[in-house]
Amino acid sequence: MKRLAVLTSGGDAPGMNAALRAAVRIGVSRGFEMFGVRDGYTGLIAGRFDRLGPRDVGGIIGRGGTVLGTTRCAELKTDAGQAAAIQQMRNHDIAGLIVIGGNGSQAGAFALSRRGFPVVGVASTIDNDLAGSDITIGAMTAVDIALEAIDRLRVTAASHKRVFLVEVMGRDSGHLALVVGIAGGAEAIVIPEAHADPESVAEEVLAAYQRGKSHAIVVVAEGAKYNAEGLARHFREHQQRLGFELRVSTLGHIQRGGSPGVFDRMIATLLGAAAVEYLEGGRHGVLLGIVDGKVAPTALSAVVNAKKSLDDRLVSLSSSLAQ
Ligand code: F6P
């Protein structure tokens, strides 16, 4: 019986467990022996494989995080680490690997695939910044968590007529911040892709007050040149001149920890199942993502060399919507 292994890697994302569950159950139904790899690529290099049956993945579809554990593994970037990972899979008679994760994880998947091992990636990161998928597992749940926080912050911001800087995750990109900002009705959105110095953000806030608003929410991506801390420092230094009272709220890892919503459970299930079917059909070296509402493959070589661009329409709408 052929054996397939599944690992989760990089930052955890709500829905990873749903993808694992689907891969295991569909894999077993197609006659594969399924294995989970503990703790991402670190566990792969160390040979930590556990056989998983349908019952072992019971009750996890609604659980955030990853029951397999995850790491950021520097060793997999080395020749020796990649060779050791492949050797472990050969020793355990694994015929194919499914990698559930974001950019760093798919770079690892590409490295193993380039060495001739059958690998299929599944697009999963709250950052939603992976080329080859319009939307990644975990992103929508992370947006919902941020929105709940923003709705609460708006209540207290309005009571006190304050400005709130709300920093959301997104190390290198503003995908998450853009959606959170628009859906949260932010007065300004600060993202790494569009340079905004503190004075221009202050002007947007002041303009909002001049238009009659009593308070303002500024959504800031953590990867922006001026993150919440940088903006706050400037605003505090110039508080007398600017005249608004400021508070900062950094959401951080809270956004990663939630139970996946329906959308993430569904795409994770579709992608996890499809990953098994691709390996079964001898198709590998691809990332499976959601493109135009459907599961679609993109060569891992293309994924690792591309930067996913922001939705232009959302960018252009965002400033007018703040009126
Ligand atoms: O998984 C992506 C991400 O959540 C980024 O948004 C964030 O910058 C990073 O991971 C944080 O990583 P860590 O959990 O290792 O601190």
py3Dmol code that shows the C-alpha trace and the ligand (Angstrom):
import py3Dmol

protein = """\
ATOM      1  CA  MET A   1       0.000   0.000   0.000  1.00  0.00           C
ATOM      2  CA  LYS A   2       1.385   3.415  -0.913  1.00  0.00           C
ATOM      3  CA  ARG A   3       2.157   5.847   1.856  1.00  0.00           C
ATOM      4  CA  LEU A   4       1.591   9.600   1.867  1.00  0.00           C
ATOM      5  CA  ALA A   5       2.721  12.089   4.520  1.00  0.00           C
ATOM      6  CA  VAL A   6       1.221  15.438   5.518  1.00  0.00           C
ATOM      7  CA  LEU A   7       2.946  18.275   7.350  1.00  0.00           C
ATOM      8  CA  THR A   8       2.003  21.768   8.474  1.00  0.00           C
ATOM      9  CA  SER A   9       4.691  24.422   8.486  1.00  0.00           C
ATOM     10  CA  GLY A  10       5.337  28.091   9.275  1.00  0.00           C
ATOM     11  CA  GLY A  11       2.759  30.222  11.084  1.00  0.00           C
ATOM     12  CA  ASP A  12      -0.285  28.192  12.052  1.00  0.00           C
ATOM     13  CA  ALA A  13      -3.554  29.170  10.391  1.00  0.00           C
ATOM     14  CA  PRO A  14      -7.165  28.337  11.269  1.00  0.00           C
ATOM     15  CA  GLY A  15      -8.217  25.560   8.878  1.00  0.00           C
ATOM     16  CA  MET A  16      -4.923  23.658   8.770  1.00  0.00           C
ATOM     17  CA  ASN A  17      -6.551  20.874  10.787  1.00  0.00           C
ATOM     18  CA  ALA A  18      -9.494  20.732   8.409  1.00  0.00           C
ATOM     19  CA  ALA A  19      -7.068  20.264   5.494  1.00  0.00           C
ATOM     20  CA  LEU A  20      -5.216  17.509   7.381  1.00  0.00           C
ATOM     21  CA  ARG A  21      -8.484  15.761   8.212  1.00  0.00           C
ATOM     22  CA  ALA A  22      -9.615  15.808   4.584  1.00  0.00           C
ATOM     23  CA  ALA A  23      -6.241  14.574   3.319  1.00  0.00           C
ATOM     24  CA  VAL A  24      -6.185  11.684   5.801  1.00  0.00           C
ATOM     25  CA  ARG A  25      -9.765  10.599   5.217  1.00  0.00           C
ATOM     26  CA  ILE A  26      -9.680  10.928   1.437  1.00  0.00           C
ATOM     27  CA  GLY A  27      -6.242   9.274   1.392  1.00  0.00           C
ATOM     28  CA  VAL A  28      -7.453   6.260   3.378  1.00  0.00           C
ATOM     29  CA  SER A  29     -10.586   5.988   1.231  1.00  0.00           C
ATOM     30  CA  ARG A  30      -8.342   5.828  -1.849  1.00  0.00           C
ATOM     31  CA  GLY A  31      -6.251   3.033  -0.346  1.00  0.00           C
ATOM     32  CA  PHE A  32      -3.260   5.033   0.925  1.00  0.00           C
ATOM     33  CA  GLU A  33      -1.600   4.639   4.270  1.00  0.00           C
ATOM     34  CA  MET A  34      -1.512   8.171   5.695  1.00  0.00           C
ATOM     35  CA  PHE A  35       1.134   9.653   7.974  1.00  0.00           C
ATOM     36  CA  GLY A  36       1.307  12.937   9.859  1.00  0.00           C
ATOM     37  CA  VAL A  37       4.708  14.578  10.327  1.00  0.00           C
ATOM     38  CA  ARG A  38       5.179  16.192  13.753  1.00  0.00           C
ATOM     39  CA  ASP A  39       6.418  19.791  13.949  1.00  0.00           C
ATOM     40  CA  GLY A  40       6.810  20.689  10.285  1.00  0.00           C
ATOM     41  CA  TYR A  41      10.099  20.306   8.440  1.00  0.00           C
ATOM     42  CA  THR A  42      11.991  19.960  11.731  1.00  0.00           C
ATOM     43  CA  GLY A  43      10.073  16.748  12.408  1.00  0.00           C
ATOM     44  CA  LEU A  44      10.491  15.649   8.806  1.00  0.00           C
ATOM     45  CA  ILE A  45      14.278  15.881   9.071  1.00  0.00           C
ATOM     46  CA  ALA A  46      14.138  14.004  12.381  1.00  0.00           C
ATOM     47  CA  GLY A  47      11.816  11.335  10.930  1.00  0.00           C
ATOM     48  CA  ARG A  48       8.868  11.957  13.253  1.00  0.00           C
ATOM     49  CA  PHE A  49       6.076  10.225  11.326  1.00  0.00           C
ATOM     50  CA  ASP A  50       2.830   9.019  12.952  1.00  0.00           C
ATOM     51  CA  ARG A  51       0.381   6.809  11.147  1.00  0.00           C
ATOM     52  CA  LEU A  52      -3.019   8.499  11.034  1.00  0.00           C
ATOM     53  CA  GLY A  53      -6.373   6.827  10.439  1.00  0.00           C
ATOM     54  CA  PRO A  54      -9.775   8.454  10.000  1.00  0.00           C
ATOM     55  CA  ARG A  55     -10.486   8.342  13.761  1.00  0.00           C
ATOM     56  CA  ASP A  56      -7.209  10.065  14.598  1.00  0.00           C
ATOM     57  CA  VAL A  57      -8.400  13.194  12.833  1.00  0.00           C
ATOM     58  CA  GLY A  58     -11.878  13.153  14.406  1.00  0.00           C
ATOM     59  CA  GLY A  59     -13.053  16.339  16.124  1.00  0.00           C
ATOM     60  CA  ILE A  60     -10.400  18.606  14.620  1.00  0.00           C
ATOM     61  CA  ILE A  61     -12.302  20.309  11.774  1.00  0.00           C
ATOM     62  CA  GLY A  62     -13.284  23.177  14.082  1.00  0.00           C
ATOM     63  CA  ARG A  63     -10.005  23.467  15.954  1.00  0.00           C
ATOM     64  CA  GLY A  64      -7.635  26.330  15.246  1.00  0.00           C
ATOM     65  CA  GLY A  65      -3.868  25.843  15.075  1.00  0.00           C
ATOM     66  CA  THR A  66      -2.447  22.539  13.920  1.00  0.00           C
ATOM     67  CA  VAL A  67      -2.608  19.274  15.819  1.00  0.00           C
ATOM     68  CA  LEU A  68       0.570  18.189  14.004  1.00  0.00           C
ATOM     69  CA  GLY A  69       2.594  21.094  15.412  1.00  0.00           C
ATOM     70  CA  THR A  70       4.566  23.486  13.253  1.00  0.00           C
ATOM     71  CA  THR A  71       7.987  25.147  13.122  1.00  0.00           C
ATOM     72  CA  ARG A  72       9.991  27.580  11.066  1.00  0.00           C
ATOM     73  CA  CYS A  73      12.897  25.364  10.049  1.00  0.00           C
ATOM     74  CA  ALA A  74      16.139  27.030   8.938  1.00  0.00           C
ATOM     75  CA  GLU A  75      17.769  23.625   8.372  1.00  0.00           C
ATOM     76  CA  LEU A  76      15.489  22.866   5.449  1.00  0.00           C
ATOM     77  CA  LYS A  77      17.089  25.742   3.559  1.00  0.00           C
ATOM     78  CA  THR A  78      20.395  23.842   3.508  1.00  0.00           C
ATOM     79  CA  ASP A  79      21.473  21.052   1.159  1.00  0.00           C
ATOM     80  CA  ALA A  80      22.078  18.751   4.099  1.00  0.00           C
ATOM     81  CA  GLY A  81      18.647  19.456   5.583  1.00  0.00           C
ATOM     82  CA  GLN A  82      16.865  18.789   2.279  1.00  0.00           C
ATOM     83  CA  ALA A  83      18.816  15.573   1.681  1.00  0.00           C
ATOM     84  CA  ALA A  84      18.042  14.390   5.227  1.00  0.00           C
ATOM     85  CA  ALA A  85      14.322  15.138   4.779  1.00  0.00           C
ATOM     86  CA  ILE A  86      14.166  13.105   1.577  1.00  0.00           C
ATOM     87  CA  GLN A  87      16.199  10.271   3.104  1.00  0.00           C
ATOM     88  CA  GLN A  88      13.765  10.064   6.018  1.00  0.00           C
ATOM     89  CA  MET A  89      10.834   9.826   3.611  1.00  0.00           C
ATOM     90  CA  ARG A  90      12.600   7.066   1.645  1.00  0.00           C
ATOM     91  CA  ASN A  91      13.411   5.219   4.901  1.00  0.00           C
ATOM     92  CA  HIS A  92       9.736   5.348   5.838  1.00  0.00           C
ATOM     93  CA  ASP A  93       8.635   4.333   2.358  1.00  0.00           C
ATOM     94  CA  ILE A  94       6.688   7.586   1.850  1.00  0.00           C
ATOM     95  CA  ALA A  95       5.683   8.069  -1.796  1.00  0.00           C
ATOM     96  CA  GLY A  96       4.442  11.650  -1.625  1.00  0.00           C
ATOM     97  CA  LEU A  97       4.329  14.658   0.700  1.00  0.00           C
ATOM     98  CA  ILE A  98       1.609  17.266   1.270  1.00  0.00           C
ATOM     99  CA  VAL A  99       2.850  20.600   2.647  1.00  0.00           C
ATOM    100  CA  ILE A 100       0.212  22.840   4.228  1.00  0.00           C
ATOM    101  CA  GLY A 101       1.628  26.342   4.726  1.00  0.00           C
ATOM    102  CA  GLY A 102       2.557  29.750   3.349  1.00  0.00           C
ATOM    103  CA  ASN A 103       5.477  31.270   1.451  1.00  0.00           C
ATOM    104  CA  GLY A 104       8.414  29.848   3.448  1.00  0.00           C
ATOM    105  CA  SER A 105       6.772  26.435   3.610  1.00  0.00           C
ATOM    106  CA  GLN A 106       6.151  26.330  -0.132  1.00  0.00           C
ATOM    107  CA  ALA A 107       9.759  27.379  -0.784  1.00  0.00           C
ATOM    108  CA  GLY A 108      10.701  24.259   1.202  1.00  0.00           C
ATOM    109  CA  ALA A 109       8.206  22.195  -0.799  1.00  0.00           C
ATOM    110  CA  PHE A 110       9.780  23.475  -4.022  1.00  0.00           C
ATOM    111  CA  ALA A 111      13.280  22.586  -2.796  1.00  0.00           C
ATOM    112  CA  LEU A 112      12.218  18.985  -2.096  1.00  0.00           C
ATOM    113  CA  SER A 113      10.305  18.736  -5.341  1.00  0.00           C
ATOM    114  CA  ARG A 114      13.323  20.007  -7.321  1.00  0.00           C
ATOM    115  CA  ARG A 115      15.301  17.139  -5.829  1.00  0.00           C
ATOM    116  CA  GLY A 116      12.812  14.764  -7.438  1.00  0.00           C
ATOM    117  CA  PHE A 117      10.497  14.034  -4.519  1.00  0.00           C
ATOM    118  CA  PRO A 118       6.735  14.181  -5.230  1.00  0.00           C
ATOM    119  CA  VAL A 119       5.347  17.128  -3.244  1.00  0.00           C
ATOM    120  CA  VAL A 120       2.020  18.973  -3.402  1.00  0.00           C
ATOM    121  CA  GLY A 121       1.566  22.262  -1.525  1.00  0.00           C
ATOM    122  CA  VAL A 122      -1.680  23.479   0.041  1.00  0.00           C
ATOM    123  CA  ALA A 123      -2.037  27.274   0.315  1.00  0.00           C
ATOM    124  CA  SER A 124      -2.395  28.230   3.961  1.00  0.00           C
ATOM    125  CA  THR A 125      -1.416  31.467   5.699  1.00  0.00           C
ATOM    126  CA  ILE A 126      -3.403  34.151   7.464  1.00  0.00           C
ATOM    127  CA  ASP A 127      -1.358  36.702   5.500  1.00  0.00           C
ATOM    128  CA  ASN A 128      -3.094  35.737   2.213  1.00  0.00           C
ATOM    129  CA  ASP A 129       0.102  36.681   0.380  1.00  0.00           C
ATOM    130  CA  LEU A 130       0.808  33.475  -1.489  1.00  0.00           C
ATOM    131  CA  ALA A 131       0.927  33.658  -5.289  1.00  0.00           C
ATOM    132  CA  GLY A 132      -1.217  30.901  -6.814  1.00  0.00           C
ATOM    133  CA  SER A 133      -4.212  31.358  -4.514  1.00  0.00           C
ATOM    134  CA  ASP A 134      -6.735  34.182  -4.500  1.00  0.00           C
ATOM    135  CA  ILE A 135      -7.410  33.326  -0.891  1.00  0.00           C
ATOM    136  CA  THR A 136      -5.446  31.121   1.494  1.00  0.00           C
ATOM    137  CA  ILE A 137      -6.623  28.890   4.331  1.00  0.00           C
ATOM    138  CA  GLY A 138      -6.897  30.932   7.531  1.00  0.00           C
ATOM    139  CA  ALA A 139      -7.058  34.414   6.055  1.00  0.00           C
ATOM    140  CA  MET A 140     -10.828  34.894   6.315  1.00  0.00           C
ATOM    141  CA  THR A 141     -10.943  33.675   9.924  1.00  0.00           C
ATOM    142  CA  ALA A 142      -8.067  36.036  10.785  1.00  0.00           C
ATOM    143  CA  VAL A 143     -10.000  38.910   9.194  1.00  0.00           C
ATOM    144  CA  ASP A 144     -13.093  38.023  11.229  1.00  0.00           C
ATOM    145  CA  ILE A 145     -11.083  37.993  14.457  1.00  0.00           C
ATOM    146  CA  ALA A 146      -9.598  41.404  13.653  1.00  0.00           C
ATOM    147  CA  LEU A 147     -13.042  42.776  12.780  1.00  0.00           C
ATOM    148  CA  GLU A 148     -14.485  41.708  16.085  1.00  0.00           C
ATOM    149  CA  ALA A 149     -11.667  43.577  17.819  1.00  0.00           C
ATOM    150  CA  ILE A 150     -12.132  46.671  15.631  1.00  0.00           C
ATOM    151  CA  ASP A 151     -15.875  46.773  16.249  1.00  0.00           C
ATOM    152  CA  ARG A 152     -15.162  46.777  19.990  1.00  0.00           C
ATOM    153  CA  LEU A 153     -12.414  49.369  19.706  1.00  0.00           C
ATOM    154  CA  ARG A 154     -14.715  51.624  17.726  1.00  0.00           C
ATOM    155  CA  VAL A 155     -17.169  51.668  20.616  1.00  0.00           C
ATOM    156  CA  THR A 156     -14.596  52.978  23.067  1.00  0.00           C
ATOM    157  CA  ALA A 157     -12.938  55.208  20.438  1.00  0.00           C
ATOM    158  CA  ALA A 158     -16.298  56.897  19.837  1.00  0.00           C
ATOM    159  CA  SER A 159     -16.999  57.354  23.554  1.00  0.00           C
ATOM    160  CA  HIS A 160     -13.659  59.077  24.109  1.00  0.00           C
ATOM    161  CA  LYS A 161     -13.354  60.727  20.689  1.00  0.00           C
ATOM    162  CA  ARG A 162      -9.958  59.102  20.290  1.00  0.00           C
ATOM    163  CA  VAL A 163      -7.818  57.822  17.452  1.00  0.00           C
ATOM    164  CA  PHE A 164      -6.959  54.117  17.591  1.00  0.00           C
ATOM    165  CA  LEU A 165      -4.036  52.630  15.721  1.00  0.00           C
ATOM    166  CA  VAL A 166      -4.849  48.953  15.229  1.00  0.00           C
ATOM    167  CA  GLU A 167      -1.926  46.860  14.063  1.00  0.00           C
ATOM    168  CA  VAL A 168      -2.765  43.639  12.260  1.00  0.00           C
ATOM    169  CA  MET A 169      -0.428  40.852  11.156  1.00  0.00           C
ATOM    170  CA  GLY A 170       1.189  40.704   7.740  1.00  0.00           C
ATOM    171  CA  ARG A 171       4.951  40.604   7.873  1.00  0.00           C
ATOM    172  CA  ASP A 172       5.616  41.503   4.263  1.00  0.00           C
ATOM    173  CA  SER A 173       2.272  42.403   2.835  1.00  0.00           C
ATOM    174  CA  GLY A 174      -0.875  44.436   3.293  1.00  0.00           C
ATOM    175  CA  HIS A 175      -3.425  41.912   2.007  1.00  0.00           C
ATOM    176  CA  LEU A 176      -4.824  41.289   5.469  1.00  0.00           C
ATOM    177  CA  ALA A 177      -4.727  44.950   6.554  1.00  0.00           C
ATOM    178  CA  LEU A 178      -6.488  46.085   3.381  1.00  0.00           C
ATOM    179  CA  VAL A 179      -9.441  43.743   3.859  1.00  0.00           C
ATOM    180  CA  VAL A 180      -9.609  44.328   7.620  1.00  0.00           C
ATOM    181  CA  GLY A 181      -9.449  48.090   7.035  1.00  0.00           C
ATOM    182  CA  ILE A 182     -12.193  48.152   4.411  1.00  0.00           C
ATOM    183  CA  ALA A 183     -14.486  45.713   6.215  1.00  0.00           C
ATOM    184  CA  GLY A 184     -13.833  47.501   9.514  1.00  0.00           C
ATOM    185  CA  GLY A 185     -14.630  50.925   8.044  1.00  0.00           C
ATOM    186  CA  ALA A 186     -11.186  52.304   8.880  1.00  0.00           C
ATOM    187  CA  GLU A 187     -10.510  56.016   8.399  1.00  0.00           C
ATOM    188  CA  ALA A 188      -7.020  55.177   7.099  1.00  0.00           C
ATOM    189  CA  ILE A 189      -5.145  52.013   6.101  1.00  0.00           C
ATOM    190  CA  VAL A 190      -1.352  51.791   6.211  1.00  0.00           C
ATOM    191  CA  ILE A 191       0.247  48.955   4.220  1.00  0.00           C
ATOM    192  CA  PRO A 192       3.814  48.097   3.172  1.00  0.00           C
ATOM    193  CA  GLU A 193       2.969  48.332  -0.538  1.00  0.00           C
ATOM    194  CA  ALA A 194       2.009  52.028  -0.413  1.00  0.00           C
ATOM    195  CA  HIS A 195       4.439  54.330   1.307  1.00  0.00           C
ATOM    196  CA  ALA A 196       2.718  56.487   3.892  1.00  0.00           C
ATOM    197  CA  ASP A 197       4.733  58.739   6.178  1.00  0.00           C
ATOM    198  CA  PRO A 198       3.301  59.657   9.601  1.00  0.00           C
ATOM    199  CA  GLU A 199       2.371  63.180   8.505  1.00  0.00           C
ATOM    200  CA  SER A 200       0.218  61.934   5.626  1.00  0.00           C
ATOM    201  CA  VAL A 201      -1.565  59.518   7.979  1.00  0.00           C
ATOM    202  CA  ALA A 202      -2.088  62.378  10.467  1.00  0.00           C
ATOM    203  CA  GLU A 203      -3.580  64.457   7.651  1.00  0.00           C
ATOM    204  CA  GLU A 204      -6.053  61.700   6.835  1.00  0.00           C
ATOM    205  CA  VAL A 205      -7.087  61.510  10.480  1.00  0.00           C
ATOM    206  CA  LEU A 206      -7.447  65.293  10.797  1.00  0.00           C
ATOM    207  CA  ALA A 207      -9.452  65.396   7.585  1.00  0.00           C
ATOM    208  CA  ALA A 208     -11.786  62.776   9.051  1.00  0.00           C
ATOM    209  CA  TYR A 209     -12.356  64.980  12.124  1.00  0.00           C
ATOM    210  CA  GLN A 210     -12.924  68.000   9.852  1.00  0.00           C
ATOM    211  CA  ARG A 211     -15.571  66.023   7.970  1.00  0.00           C
ATOM    212  CA  GLY A 212     -17.389  65.689  11.288  1.00  0.00           C
ATOM    213  CA  LYS A 213     -16.192  62.333  12.545  1.00  0.00           C
ATOM    214  CA  SER A 214     -15.858  62.010  16.307  1.00  0.00           C
ATOM    215  CA  HIS A 215     -13.113  59.380  16.301  1.00  0.00           C
ATOM    216  CA  ALA A 216     -10.899  57.425  13.916  1.00  0.00           C
ATOM    217  CA  ILE A 217      -9.599  53.910  13.400  1.00  0.00           C
ATOM    218  CA  VAL A 218      -6.328  53.510  11.517  1.00  0.00           C
ATOM    219  CA  VAL A 219      -5.516  49.933  10.469  1.00  0.00           C
ATOM    220  CA  VAL A 220      -1.768  49.382  10.143  1.00  0.00           C
ATOM    221  CA  ALA A 221      -0.021  46.310   8.721  1.00  0.00           C
ATOM    222  CA  GLU A 222       2.840  45.153  10.935  1.00  0.00           C
ATOM    223  CA  GLY A 223       5.127  45.132   7.882  1.00  0.00           C
ATOM    224  CA  ALA A 224       4.527  48.787   6.965  1.00  0.00           C
ATOM    225  CA  LYS A 225       7.579  51.061   7.128  1.00  0.00           C
ATOM    226  CA  TYR A 226       5.844  52.963   9.894  1.00  0.00           C
ATOM    227  CA  ASN A 227       4.063  50.310  11.937  1.00  0.00           C
ATOM    228  CA  ALA A 228       1.760  51.222  14.830  1.00  0.00           C
ATOM    229  CA  GLU A 229       4.699  51.876  17.139  1.00  0.00           C
ATOM    230  CA  GLY A 230       6.443  54.123  14.592  1.00  0.00           C
ATOM    231  CA  LEU A 231       3.292  56.085  13.884  1.00  0.00           C
ATOM    232  CA  ALA A 232       2.441  56.401  17.579  1.00  0.00           C
ATOM    233  CA  ARG A 233       5.906  57.768  18.370  1.00  0.00           C
ATOM    234  CA  HIS A 234       5.485  60.494  15.756  1.00  0.00           C
ATOM    235  CA  PHE A 235       1.922  61.341  16.792  1.00  0.00           C
ATOM    236  CA  ARG A 236       2.926  61.600  20.459  1.00  0.00           C
ATOM    237  CA  GLU A 237       5.891  63.830  19.652  1.00  0.00           C
ATOM    238  CA  HIS A 238       3.565  66.160  17.751  1.00  0.00           C
ATOM    239  CA  GLN A 239       0.496  65.783  19.939  1.00  0.00           C
ATOM    240  CA  GLN A 240       0.128  69.500  20.704  1.00  0.00           C
ATOM    241  CA  ARG A 241       0.062  70.431  17.046  1.00  0.00           C
ATOM    242  CA  LEU A 242      -2.054  67.466  15.898  1.00  0.00           C
ATOM    243  CA  GLY A 243      -4.476  67.736  18.781  1.00  0.00           C
ATOM    244  CA  PHE A 244      -5.884  64.211  18.807  1.00  0.00           C
ATOM    245  CA  GLU A 245      -5.709  61.695  21.611  1.00  0.00           C
ATOM    246  CA  LEU A 246      -4.232  58.382  20.627  1.00  0.00           C
ATOM    247  CA  ARG A 247      -4.305  54.745  21.742  1.00  0.00           C
ATOM    248  CA  VAL A 248      -2.572  51.749  20.157  1.00  0.00           C
ATOM    249  CA  SER A 249      -3.835  48.196  19.958  1.00  0.00           C
ATOM    250  CA  THR A 250      -1.641  45.476  18.456  1.00  0.00           C
ATOM    251  CA  LEU A 251      -3.690  42.393  17.643  1.00  0.00           C
ATOM    252  CA  GLY A 252      -0.735  40.154  16.803  1.00  0.00           C
ATOM    253  CA  HIS A 253      -1.039  36.423  17.336  1.00  0.00           C
ATOM    254  CA  ILE A 254      -4.629  36.701  18.596  1.00  0.00           C
ATOM    255  CA  GLN A 255      -5.515  36.720  14.906  1.00  0.00           C
ATOM    256  CA  ARG A 256      -3.987  33.302  14.334  1.00  0.00           C
ATOM    257  CA  GLY A 257      -5.656  31.467  17.189  1.00  0.00           C
ATOM    258  CA  GLY A 258      -9.324  31.287  16.276  1.00  0.00           C
ATOM    259  CA  SER A 259     -11.590  28.433  15.365  1.00  0.00           C
ATOM    260  CA  PRO A 260     -11.867  28.365  11.543  1.00  0.00           C
ATOM    261  CA  GLY A 261     -15.026  29.829  10.055  1.00  0.00           C
ATOM    262  CA  VAL A 262     -17.114  28.044   7.459  1.00  0.00           C
ATOM    263  CA  PHE A 263     -15.165  29.442   4.509  1.00  0.00           C
ATOM    264  CA  ASP A 264     -11.820  28.231   5.817  1.00  0.00           C
ATOM    265  CA  ARG A 265     -13.211  24.818   6.737  1.00  0.00           C
ATOM    266  CA  MET A 266     -14.599  24.442   3.221  1.00  0.00           C
ATOM    267  CA  ILE A 267     -11.548  25.534   1.245  1.00  0.00           C
ATOM    268  CA  ALA A 268      -9.267  23.547   3.556  1.00  0.00           C
ATOM    269  CA  THR A 269     -11.385  20.447   2.963  1.00  0.00           C
ATOM    270  CA  LEU A 270     -11.381  20.930  -0.810  1.00  0.00           C
ATOM    271  CA  LEU A 271      -7.642  21.605  -0.940  1.00  0.00           C
ATOM    272  CA  GLY A 272      -6.670  18.777   1.427  1.00  0.00           C
ATOM    273  CA  ALA A 273      -8.729  16.279  -0.572  1.00  0.00           C
ATOM    274  CA  ALA A 274      -7.389  17.561  -3.893  1.00  0.00           C
ATOM    275  CA  ALA A 275      -3.787  17.242  -2.674  1.00  0.00           C
ATOM    276  CA  VAL A 276      -4.268  13.494  -2.229  1.00  0.00           C
ATOM    277  CA  GLU A 277      -5.947  13.206  -5.625  1.00  0.00           C
ATOM    278  CA  TYR A 278      -3.090  15.047  -7.321  1.00  0.00           C
ATOM    279  CA  LEU A 279      -0.496  12.724  -5.802  1.00  0.00           C
ATOM    280  CA  GLU A 280      -2.667   9.722  -6.673  1.00  0.00           C
ATOM    281  CA  GLY A 281      -2.760  10.900 -10.288  1.00  0.00           C
ATOM    282  CA  GLY A 282       1.019  11.389 -10.398  1.00  0.00           C
ATOM    283  CA  ARG A 283       0.691  15.188 -10.474  1.00  0.00           C
ATOM    284  CA  HIS A 284       3.046  17.028  -8.154  1.00  0.00           C
ATOM    285  CA  GLY A 285       5.455  19.948  -7.950  1.00  0.00           C
ATOM    286  CA  VAL A 286       2.428  22.232  -7.629  1.00  0.00           C
ATOM    287  CA  LEU A 287       0.735  24.429  -5.072  1.00  0.00           C
ATOM    288  CA  LEU A 288      -3.011  23.915  -4.818  1.00  0.00           C
ATOM    289  CA  GLY A 289      -4.881  27.132  -4.181  1.00  0.00           C
ATOM    290  CA  ILE A 290      -8.241  28.731  -4.886  1.00  0.00           C
ATOM    291  CA  VAL A 291      -8.376  30.598  -8.190  1.00  0.00           C
ATOM    292  CA  ASP A 292     -11.668  32.102  -9.408  1.00  0.00           C
ATOM    293  CA  GLY A 293     -13.509  30.104  -6.769  1.00  0.00           C
ATOM    294  CA  LYS A 294     -12.087  26.724  -7.723  1.00  0.00           C
ATOM    295  CA  VAL A 295      -9.191  24.518  -6.670  1.00  0.00           C
ATOM    296  CA  ALA A 296      -6.338  25.164  -9.105  1.00  0.00           C
ATOM    297  CA  PRO A 297      -2.684  24.128  -9.392  1.00  0.00           C
ATOM    298  CA  THR A 298       0.270  26.482  -9.901  1.00  0.00           C
ATOM    299  CA  ALA A 299       3.812  25.204 -10.403  1.00  0.00           C
ATOM    300  CA  LEU A 300       5.782  25.603  -7.174  1.00  0.00           C
ATOM    301  CA  SER A 301       8.578  27.141  -9.263  1.00  0.00           C
ATOM    302  CA  ALA A 302       6.193  29.933 -10.268  1.00  0.00           C
ATOM    303  CA  VAL A 303       4.836  30.365  -6.740  1.00  0.00           C
ATOM    304  CA  VAL A 304       8.222  30.857  -5.097  1.00  0.00           C
ATOM    305  CA  ASN A 305       9.357  33.370  -7.704  1.00  0.00           C
ATOM    306  CA  ALA A 306       6.250  35.533  -7.688  1.00  0.00           C
ATOM    307  CA  LYS A 307       4.876  38.163  -5.365  1.00  0.00           C
ATOM    308  CA  LYS A 308       1.114  38.221  -5.093  1.00  0.00           C
ATOM    309  CA  SER A 309      -0.111  41.678  -5.940  1.00  0.00           C
ATOM    310  CA  LEU A 310      -2.769  43.535  -4.019  1.00  0.00           C
ATOM    311  CA  ASP A 311      -6.275  43.825  -5.411  1.00  0.00           C
ATOM    312  CA  ASP A 312      -6.077  47.205  -7.245  1.00  0.00           C
ATOM    313  CA  ARG A 313      -9.799  47.725  -6.978  1.00  0.00           C
ATOM    314  CA  LEU A 314      -9.686  47.416  -3.179  1.00  0.00           C
ATOM    315  CA  VAL A 315      -6.692  49.757  -3.003  1.00  0.00           C
ATOM    316  CA  SER A 316      -8.410  52.430  -5.061  1.00  0.00           C
ATOM    317  CA  LEU A 317     -11.721  52.070  -3.227  1.00  0.00           C
ATOM    318  CA  SER A 318     -10.171  52.208   0.223  1.00  0.00           C
ATOM    319  CA  SER A 319      -9.443  55.930   0.284  1.00  0.00           C
ATOM    320  CA  SER A 320     -12.833  56.989  -1.056  1.00  0.00           C
ATOM    321  CA  LEU A 321     -14.692  54.677   1.285  1.00  0.00           C
ATOM    322  CA  ALA A 322     -13.166  56.401   4.306  1.00  0.00           C
ATOM    323  CA  GLN A 323     -15.081  59.611   3.445  1.00  0.00           C
TER     324      GLN A 323
END
"""
ligand_1 = """\
16
F6P
O 2.095 33.278 9.529
C 2.300 34.557 9.125
C 2.539 35.441 10.314
O 1.416 35.387 11.173
C 2.854 36.870 9.953
O 1.704 37.644 9.744
C 3.653 37.304 11.148
O 4.504 38.357 10.821
C 4.417 36.082 11.497
O 3.662 34.991 11.045
C 4.739 35.935 12.947
O 5.523 34.822 13.107
P 5.827 34.111 14.499
O 4.579 33.369 14.906
O 6.943 33.188 14.189
O 6.135 35.179 15.473
"""
view = py3Dmol.view(width=600, height=400)
view.addModel(protein, "pdb")
view.setStyle({"model": 0}, {"cartoon": {"style": "trace"}})
view.addModel(ligand_1, "xyz")
view.setStyle({"model": 1}, {"stick": {}})
view.zoomTo()
view.show()
